[in-house]
Amino acid sequence: MFVLLFVYFLPSLIAGRRKVPNAGSVFVLNLFLGWTLIGWVIALSMAVRTVPAGSRPPGAGRMGGGAQMTFTHCGRCPPGRVRRERAAWVVEPR
């Protein structure tokens, strides 16, 4: 029984271990459609796909690390405003 559950959730385990950006989607797909062979194969392919180097935000996989915003100066607002807005939104990782 344990072996069958392990094989059933193998795509979710792989996605979690590799820290792919869509690990939650892989788990939901695996949970609800993994019993069909097509759903399991799609979940497995999503889990093992190659993740481009720049697609992971800094600190991905750590608590509170990946939610950072980037502000650029548009030329219409004063630079001090951009710094204030950035300081209000960006939380530095611990």
Residue pairs with C-beta under 8 A, 6 or more apart in sequence:
6 13
8 30
8 34
8 35
8 40
9 30
9 34
10 44
11 26
11 29
11 30
11 34
11 40
11 43
11 44
11 46
11 47
12 23
12 26
12 27
12 30
12 31
12 43
12 47
14 44
14 47
14 48
15 22
15 23
15 26
15 27
15 43
15 46
15 47
16 23
16 27
18 47
18 48
18 51
19 56
19 60
19 61
20 26
20 46
20 47
20 49
20 51
21 51
21 55
21 56
21 60
22 46
23 47
25 46
26 43
26 46
26 47
29 39
29 42
29 43
29 46
30 39
30 40
30 43
32 39
33 39
33 40
33 42
33 43
34 40
34 43
56 66
57 65
57 66
57 67
57 68
58 65
58 66
58 68
58 93
59 65
59 66
59 68
59 93
60 66
62 93
64 91
64 93
64 94
65 93
67 91
68 90
68 91
69 86
69 89
69 90
71 82
71 85
71 86
71 89
72 82
73 79
73 82
